């Protein structure tokens, strides 16, 4: 299907800057100095994304006297934390359906803890005065193919059974809220997702950490970890070192100094576009009453939302893995994917003919075989880690930080007793089997979207083994 306006989707990209919209601003914070000496701390945090920042902040909130050092290879919030879609979800399991499939016996507790975690994020944003455009508008999932309507109904039934404010909408009801010729129905989770500015959240958490006395060293990659005398670990960096009895590893999809984590994590590239601000008349043609986040129900789904100044962020669909888990700055630009996203955008909103994109960008997220975060420890419990958030780390990383702190201090809590926390996904095979399996999965998901959602033998096999990727 071609978008209205022939090649309009291609010309709309002409002036798009190849950089994340969120971080392409003059109010970016000034980096801290890198570590150039040997130092000691009660807790060392590796990584300055959401996971590391929440860990450092919560450690200080639990005990203000805790000496915390955070080391970041670049600048806090520079990667996935600063360039994502800004969907802050309550779910700890990458959605209710995935949670019901994998953790049915504890889904009530997981959902309750996830909603409480989202409340805590909202409270922290208010308490620390973080200006990140937090809007608890919920998220609407829309069907763009007839077979997806049943999936929406199942989600609505499950959400209603848990007592959530959930609306199942037919085509006419969806069109009254957000108008697109592609929508056949919708499911609106009214409370489980908030919209926010991801970079300003990261920068605000960074500022709060510094205010509470966290020592942050940016431009400081950790090259290796060694065991020291006296029961401490030493983080070795290019020009200094940190000794600490407790270490939180928060490196997401980037290969950190603990190889066993990488056996479970797959770095995939996700891409997004940002439009120029919509005029009042342009916004009126699509409505978008409620300003909720949007996503379609396809396996290869799109996500999109409004910003404070009524731009539209439009991303998703392609999740690209490179052989060997390759990560490189050049891979953050993919013209074929940008053109696909642009074409899909104008298929979704053909009434926005003439709108142009100001930014286009990509970056890695960390996914794993169970499609939601997993947790572990090393060095006899002196190091804790969390990884595999699969695009839902804006909210779930705070919960993961609590888990890591519980484990590092040897606390027996409701969190640490969860099967979600005690279990781990199966390790993924080495290359070339890993790459072959991922590419076959991507092909199979595209085929399922084109054949009424029917999963082929390969996808059914992944489901049976617990490696059932949904996107």
Secondary structure, 3 states (H helix, E strand, C coil): CCCCCCCHHHHCCCCCECCCCCCCCCCCCCCCCCCCCEEEECEEEECCCHHHHHHHHHHHHHCCCCCEEEECCCCCCCCHHHHCCCEEECCCCCCHHHHHHHCHHHHHHHHHHHHHHHHHHHHHHHHCCCCCCCECCCEEEEECCCCHHHHHHHHHHHHHHCCCCEEEEEHHHHHHHECCCCCCEEEEECCCEEECCHHHHHHHHHHHHHHCCCEEECCCCEEEEEECCCCCEEEEECCCEEEECCEEECCCCCCCCCHHHHCCCEEEEEEEEEECCCCHHHHHHHECCCCCEEEECCCCCEEEEECCCCCEEEEECCCECCHHHCCCHHHHCCHHHHHHHHHHHHHHCHHHCCCCEEEEEEEEEEECCCCCCEEEEECCCCEEEEECCCCCHHHHHHHHHHHHHHHHCCCCCHHHHCHHHHCCCCCCCCCCHHHHHHHHHHHHHHHHHHCCCCCCHHHHHHHHHCCCCCC
